[in-house]
Amino acid sequence: MHTDGYGISLYRELAVLENTVLRIKKSIGILERKYNKAMEALVEEYKSGKLAQYLEFEDDYEAWRSGYDSLKR
């Protein structure tokens, strides 16, 4: 356990970031199971227009994209 303020702040920030990564990975897993495809395949099909039949996919994709962009940063 850290005893100085700086160390404690870094420890807490790291915990928040780790939880964020886990949450994003979980949401990706949910989408992969929902559409029974790997995320890479979903992205390619979305870009090619093959997923236009799934009206809800637009919202799912945007939610994933936001999380993915956050994960990259």
N, CA, C and O atoms as CSV, one atom per row, in Angstrom:
chain,resi,resn,atom,element,x,y,z
A,1,MET,N,N,0.846,-1.192,0.000
A,1,MET,CA,C,0.000,0.000,0.000
A,1,MET,C,C,0.877,1.235,0.000
A,1,MET,O,O,1.890,1.282,0.697
A,2,HIS,N,N,0.497,2.228,-0.771
A,2,HIS,CA,C,1.250,3.467,-0.850
A,2,HIS,C,C,0.905,4.375,0.321
A,2,HIS,O,O,-0.227,4.391,0.805
A,3,THR,N,N,1.896,5.124,0.764
A,3,THR,CA,C,1.656,6.010,1.903
A,3,THR,C,C,1.725,7.486,1.552
A,3,THR,O,O,1.214,8.315,2.304
A,4,ASP,N,N,2.339,7.836,0.434
A,4,ASP,CA,C,2.392,9.248,0.066
A,4,ASP,C,C,1.235,9.602,-0.877
A,4,ASP,O,O,0.710,8.735,-1.576
A,5,GLY,N,N,0.852,10.852,-0.891
A,5,GLY,CA,C,-0.286,11.304,-1.694
A,5,GLY,C,C,-0.121,11.047,-3.177
A,5,GLY,O,O,-1.078,10.655,-3.844
A,6,TYR,N,N,1.073,11.260,-3.706
A,6,TYR,CA,C,1.343,11.050,-5.119
A,6,TYR,C,C,1.177,9.577,-5.474
A,6,TYR,O,O,0.531,9.246,-6.468
A,7,GLY,N,N,1.749,8.704,-4.676
A,7,GLY,CA,C,1.652,7.264,-4.912
A,7,GLY,C,C,0.220,6.779,-4.810
A,7,GLY,O,O,-0.209,5.940,-5.603
A,8,ILE,N,N,-0.511,7.288,-3.858
A,8,ILE,CA,C,-1.910,6.895,-3.691
A,8,ILE,C,C,-2.724,7.328,-4.912
A,8,ILE,O,O,-3.556,6.569,-5.408
A,9,SER,N,N,-2.482,8.553,-5.394
A,9,SER,CA,C,-3.206,9.044,-6.567
A,9,SER,C,C,-2.914,8.192,-7.791
A,9,SER,O,O,-3.825,7.859,-8.550
A,10,LEU,N,N,-1.662,7.841,-7.985
A,10,LEU,CA,C,-1.303,6.995,-9.125
A,10,LEU,C,C,-1.937,5.613,-9.007
A,10,LEU,O,O,-2.415,5.061,-9.999
A,11,TYR,N,N,-1.943,5.066,-7.826
A,11,TYR,CA,C,-2.548,3.759,-7.588
A,11,TYR,C,C,-4.034,3.792,-7.920
A,11,TYR,O,O,-4.542,2.881,-8.572
A,12,ARG,N,N,-4.726,4.821,-7.483
A,12,ARG,CA,C,-6.160,4.957,-7.758
A,12,ARG,C,C,-6.423,5.146,-9.247
A,12,ARG,O,O,-7.348,4.548,-9.797
A,13,GLU,N,N,-5.615,5.973,-9.896
A,13,GLU,CA,C,-5.794,6.208,-11.333
A,13,GLU,C,C,-5.574,4.922,-12.122
A,13,GLU,O,O,-6.316,4.628,-13.059
A,14,LEU,N,N,-4.569,4.169,-11.745
A,14,LEU,CA,C,-4.309,2.892,-12.400
A,14,LEU,C,C,-5.491,1.945,-12.231
A,14,LEU,O,O,-5.863,1.249,-13.176
A,15,ALA,N,N,-6.079,1.908,-11.054
A,15,ALA,CA,C,-7.244,1.051,-10.801
A,15,ALA,C,C,-8.421,1.470,-11.676
A,15,ALA,O,O,-9.126,0.615,-12.212
A,16,VAL,N,N,-8.638,2.761,-11.825
A,16,VAL,CA,C,-9.725,3.263,-12.674
A,16,VAL,C,C,-9.485,2.851,-14.123
A,16,VAL,O,O,-10.405,2.393,-14.800
A,17,LEU,N,N,-8.256,3.012,-14.599
A,17,LEU,CA,C,-7.931,2.656,-15.977
A,17,LEU,C,C,-8.083,1.157,-16.225
A,17,LEU,O,O,-8.595,0.748,-17.267
A,18,GLU,N,N,-7.645,0.348,-15.280
A,18,GLU,CA,C,-7.792,-1.103,-15.419
A,18,GLU,C,C,-9.260,-1.499,-15.484
A,18,GLU,O,O,-9.633,-2.364,-16.277
A,19,ASN,N,N,-10.090,-0.882,-14.667
A,19,ASN,CA,C,-11.527,-1.161,-14.693
A,19,ASN,C,C,-12.158,-0.720,-16.009
A,19,ASN,O,O,-13.056,-1.389,-16.520
A,20,THR,N,N,-11.695,0.396,-16.556
A,20,THR,CA,C,-12.207,0.880,-17.837
A,20,THR,C,C,-11.866,-0.102,-18.957
A,20,THR,O,O,-12.714,-0.410,-19.795
A,21,VAL,N,N,-10.638,-0.588,-18.971
A,21,VAL,CA,C,-10.221,-1.566,-19.978
A,21,VAL,C,C,-11.071,-2.826,-19.863
A,21,VAL,O,O,-11.525,-3.357,-20.877
A,22,LEU,N,N,-11.290,-3.306,-18.661
A,22,LEU,CA,C,-12.120,-4.502,-18.459
A,22,LEU,C,C,-13.550,-4.280,-18.941
A,22,LEU,O,O,-14.149,-5.168,-19.548
A,23,ARG,N,N,-14.094,-3.100,-18.672
A,23,ARG,CA,C,-15.462,-2.786,-19.093
A,23,ARG,C,C,-15.574,-2.761,-20.617
A,23,ARG,O,O,-16.539,-3.279,-21.178
A,24,ILE,N,N,-14.593,-2.162,-21.285
A,24,ILE,CA,C,-14.606,-2.101,-22.748
A,24,ILE,C,C,-14.484,-3.502,-23.334
A,24,ILE,O,O,-15.202,-3.848,-24.273
A,25,LYS,N,N,-13.579,-4.309,-22.785
A,25,LYS,CA,C,-13.425,-5.683,-23.271
A,25,LYS,C,C,-14.708,-6.488,-23.065
A,25,LYS,O,O,-15.073,-7.311,-23.905
A,26,LYS,N,N,-15.383,-6.249,-21.951
A,26,LYS,CA,C,-16.646,-6.940,-21.695
A,26,LYS,C,C,-17.701,-6.532,-22.720
A,26,LYS,O,O,-18.435,-7.382,-23.224
A,27,SER,N,N,-17.781,-5.236,-23.032
A,27,SER,CA,C,-18.780,-4.782,-24.003
A,27,SER,C,C,-18.475,-5.331,-25.396
A,27,SER,O,O,-19.399,-5.643,-26.148
A,28,ILE,N,N,-17.210,-5.452,-25.747
A,28,ILE,CA,C,-16.837,-6.058,-27.022
A,28,ILE,C,C,-17.273,-7.519,-27.043
A,28,ILE,O,O,-17.814,-7.993,-28.042
A,29,GLY,N,N,-17.043,-8.227,-25.952
A,29,GLY,CA,C,-17.460,-9.632,-25.858
A,29,GLY,C,C,-18.962,-9.802,-25.996
A,29,GLY,O,O,-19.427,-10.757,-26.618
A,30,ILE,N,N,-19.720,-8.885,-25.420
A,30,ILE,CA,C,-21.181,-8.939,-25.523
A,30,ILE,C,C,-21.611,-8.791,-26.983
A,30,ILE,O,O,-22.473,-9.530,-27.459
A,31,LEU,N,N,-21.012,-7.842,-27.684
A,31,LEU,CA,C,-21.347,-7.646,-29.100
A,31,LEU,C,C,-20.940,-8.854,-29.938
A,31,LEU,O,O,-21.679,-9.268,-30.832
A,32,GLU,N,N,-19.781,-9.414,-29.657
A,32,GLU,CA,C,-19.327,-10.579,-30.415
A,32,GLU,C,C,-20.285,-11.758,-30.228
A,32,GLU,O,O,-20.578,-12.485,-31.178
A,33,ARG,N,N,-20.763,-11.939,-29.014
A,33,ARG,CA,C,-21.724,-13.031,-28.765
A,33,ARG,C,C,-23.085,-12.710,-29.395
A,33,ARG,O,O,-23.729,-13.599,-29.953
A,34,LYS,N,N,-23.519,-11.471,-29.313
A,34,LYS,CA,C,-24.814,-11.078,-29.855
A,34,LYS,C,C,-24.885,-11.331,-31.357
A,34,LYS,O,O,-25.898,-11.819,-31.858
A,35,TYR,N,N,-23.816,-11.001,-32.073
A,35,TYR,CA,C,-23.796,-11.154,-33.525
A,35,TYR,C,C,-23.043,-12.408,-33.977
A,35,TYR,O,O,-22.933,-12.676,-35.173
A,36,ASN,N,N,-22.527,-13.170,-33.011
A,36,ASN,CA,C,-21.820,-14.424,-33.275
A,36,ASN,C,C,-20.671,-14.234,-34.275
A,36,ASN,O,O,-20.481,-15.038,-35.187
A,37,LYS,N,N,-19.911,-13.149,-34.077
A,37,LYS,CA,C,-18.775,-12.824,-34.936
A,37,LYS,C,C,-17.707,-12.123,-34.109
A,37,LYS,O,O,-18.000,-11.494,-33.092
A,38,ALA,N,N,-16.461,-12.240,-34.562
A,38,ALA,CA,C,-15.371,-11.502,-33.938
A,38,ALA,C,C,-15.528,-10.018,-34.264
A,38,ALA,O,O,-16.098,-9.665,-35.297
A,39,MET,N,N,-15.033,-9.164,-33.402
A,39,MET,CA,C,-15.188,-7.723,-33.583
A,39,MET,C,C,-14.591,-7.265,-34.910
A,39,MET,O,O,-15.158,-6.392,-35.568
A,40,GLU,N,N,-13.466,-7.832,-35.312
A,40,GLU,CA,C,-12.847,-7.448,-36.579
A,40,GLU,C,C,-13.796,-7.721,-37.747
A,40,GLU,O,O,-13.908,-6.903,-38.660
A,41,ALA,N,N,-14.473,-8.858,-37.721
A,41,ALA,CA,C,-15.435,-9.200,-38.780
A,41,ALA,C,C,-16.624,-8.257,-38.737
A,41,ALA,O,O,-17.122,-7.849,-39.786
A,42,LEU,N,N,-17.086,-7.905,-37.556
A,42,LEU,CA,C,-18.206,-6.974,-37.437
A,42,LEU,C,C,-17.847,-5.606,-38.031
A,42,LEU,O,O,-18.655,-4.999,-38.735
A,43,VAL,N,N,-16.649,-5.135,-37.748
A,43,VAL,CA,C,-16.223,-3.838,-38.270
A,43,VAL,C,C,-16.167,-3.872,-39.790
A,43,VAL,O,O,-16.640,-2.945,-40.447
A,44,GLU,N,N,-15.595,-4.931,-40.353
A,44,GLU,CA,C,-15.517,-5.046,-41.812
A,44,GLU,C,C,-16.910,-5.113,-42.445
A,44,GLU,O,O,-17.164,-4.468,-43.462
A,45,GLU,N,N,-17.803,-5.891,-41.844
A,45,GLU,CA,C,-19.159,-5.997,-42.379
A,45,GLU,C,C,-19.912,-4.675,-42.242
A,45,GLU,O,O,-20.705,-4.313,-43.111
A,46,TYR,N,N,-19.663,-3.965,-41.162
A,46,TYR,CA,C,-20.294,-2.656,-40.983
A,46,TYR,C,C,-19.825,-1.693,-42.074
A,46,TYR,O,O,-20.633,-1.003,-42.696
A,47,LYS,N,N,-18.519,-1.656,-42.296
A,47,LYS,CA,C,-17.968,-0.750,-43.302
A,47,LYS,C,C,-18.450,-1.084,-44.707
A,47,LYS,O,O,-18.603,-0.189,-45.539
A,48,SER,N,N,-18.691,-2.364,-44.979
A,48,SER,CA,C,-19.132,-2.776,-46.314
A,48,SER,C,C,-20.646,-2.650,-46.497
A,48,SER,O,O,-21.152,-2.821,-47.605
A,49,GLY,N,N,-21.373,-2.351,-45.407
A,49,GLY,CA,C,-22.817,-2.193,-45.490
A,49,GLY,C,C,-23.603,-3.477,-45.300
A,49,GLY,O,O,-24.830,-3.464,-45.402
A,50,LYS,N,N,-22.929,-4.585,-45.026
A,50,LYS,CA,C,-23.611,-5.869,-44.863
A,50,LYS,C,C,-24.492,-5.927,-43.615
A,50,LYS,O,O,-25.389,-6.765,-43.528
A,51,LEU,N,N,-24.243,-5.053,-42.664
A,51,LEU,CA,C,-25.020,-5.091,-41.420
A,51,LEU,C,C,-26.184,-4.110,-41.437
A,51,LEU,O,O,-26.807,-3.881,-40.400
A,52,ALA,N,N,-26.484,-3.536,-42.577
A,52,ALA,CA,C,-27.590,-2.579,-42.683
A,52,ALA,C,C,-28.919,-3.215,-42.304
A,52,ALA,O,O,-29.848,-2.509,-41.910
A,53,GLN,N,N,-29.026,-4.534,-42.418
A,53,GLN,CA,C,-30.270,-5.225,-42.060
A,53,GLN,C,C,-30.534,-5.194,-40.554
A,53,GLN,O,O,-31.673,-5.352,-40.116
A,54,TYR,N,N,-29.495,-4.994,-39.778
A,54,TYR,CA,C,-29.630,-4.940,-38.322
A,54,TYR,C,C,-29.702,-3.474,-37.897
A,54,TYR,O,O,-28.671,-2.826,-37.716
A,55,LEU,N,N,-30.892,-2.967,-37.741
A,55,LEU,CA,C,-31.055,-1.554,-37.410
A,55,LEU,C,C,-30.391,-1.192,-36.088
A,55,LEU,O,O,-29.871,-0.086,-35.940
A,56,GLU,N,N,-30.402,-2.106,-35.132
A,56,GLU,CA,C,-29.817,-1.827,-33.821
A,56,GLU,C,C,-28.296,-1.841,-33.866
A,56,GLU,O,O,-27.649,-1.357,-32.937
A,57,PHE,N,N,-27.714,-2.388,-34.928
A,57,PHE,CA,C,-26.260,-2.480,-34.966
A,57,PHE,C,C,-25.601,-1.107,-35.013
A,57,PHE,O,O,-24.498,-0.933,-34.494
A,58,GLU,N,N,-26.248,-0.151,-35.618
A,58,GLU,CA,C,-25.679,1.206,-35.682
A,58,GLU,C,C,-25.378,1.728,-34.279
A,58,GLU,O,O,-24.291,2.250,-34.027
A,59,ASP,N,N,-26.342,1.588,-33.367
A,59,ASP,CA,C,-26.125,2.031,-31.985
A,59,ASP,C,C,-25.059,1.189,-31.306
A,59,ASP,O,O,-24.204,1.718,-30.595
A,60,ASP,N,N,-25.106,-0.131,-31.523
A,60,ASP,CA,C,-24.102,-1.016,-30.938
A,60,ASP,C,C,-22.707,-0.641,-31.427
A,60,ASP,O,O,-21.752,-0.593,-30.652
A,61,TYR,N,N,-22.612,-0.378,-32.729
A,61,TYR,CA,C,-21.317,-0.046,-33.318
A,61,TYR,C,C,-20.785,1.264,-32.750
A,61,TYR,O,O,-19.607,1.362,-32.408
A,62,GLU,N,N,-21.637,2.252,-32.651
A,62,GLU,CA,C,-21.197,3.549,-32.131
A,62,GLU,C,C,-20.745,3.432,-30.673
A,62,GLU,O,O,-19.762,4.060,-30.278
A,63,ALA,N,N,-21.450,2.638,-29.881
A,63,ALA,CA,C,-21.045,2.426,-28.490
A,63,ALA,C,C,-19.686,1.733,-28.446
A,63,ALA,O,O,-18.812,2.107,-27.665
A,64,TRP,N,N,-19.519,0.714,-29.298
A,64,TRP,CA,C,-18.246,0.016,-29.338
A,64,TRP,C,C,-17.141,0.961,-29.801
A,64,TRP,O,O,-16.060,0.990,-29.212
A,65,ARG,N,N,-17.408,1.733,-30.852
A,65,ARG,CA,C,-16.397,2.626,-31.419
A,65,ARG,C,C,-15.908,3.629,-30.377
A,65,ARG,O,O,-14.714,3.916,-30.293
A,66,SER,N,N,-16.823,4.148,-29.601
A,66,SER,CA,C,-16.466,5.091,-28.549
A,66,SER,C,C,-15.542,4.421,-27.526
A,66,SER,O,O,-14.520,4.985,-27.134
A,67,GLY,N,N,-15.911,3.226,-27.108
A,67,GLY,CA,C,-15.072,2.492,-26.157
A,67,GLY,C,C,-13.731,2.142,-26.745
A,67,GLY,O,O,-12.708,2.258,-26.070
A,68,TYR,N,N,-13.715,1.717,-27.987
A,68,TYR,CA,C,-12.474,1.351,-28.658
A,68,TYR,C,C,-11.542,2.545,-28.763
A,68,TYR,O,O,-10.343,2.425,-28.513
A,69,ASP,N,N,-12.089,3.700,-29.132
A,69,ASP,CA,C,-11.275,4.906,-29.232
A,69,ASP,C,C,-10.692,5.282,-27.873
A,69,ASP,O,O,-9.539,5.706,-27.783
A,70,SER,N,N,-11.482,5.127,-26.826
A,70,SER,CA,C,-10.994,5.394,-25.475
A,70,SER,C,C,-9.885,4.427,-25.106
A,70,SER,O,O,-8.894,4.817,-24.488
A,71,LEU,N,N,-10.045,3.187,-25.478
A,71,LEU,CA,C,-9.049,2.166,-25.179
A,71,LEU,C,C,-7.727,2.477,-25.885
A,71,LEU,O,O,-6.656,2.293,-25.308
A,72,LYS,N,N,-7.802,2.943,-27.119
A,72,LYS,CA,C,-6.581,3.290,-27.851
A,72,LYS,C,C,-5.815,4.423,-27.181
A,72,LYS,O,O,-4.584,4.440,-27.173
A,73,ARG,N,N,-6.565,5.372,-26.618
A,73,ARG,CA,C,-5.904,6.514,-25.960
A,73,ARG,C,C,-5.301,6.063,-24.670
A,73,ARG,O,O,-4.697,6.865,-23.957
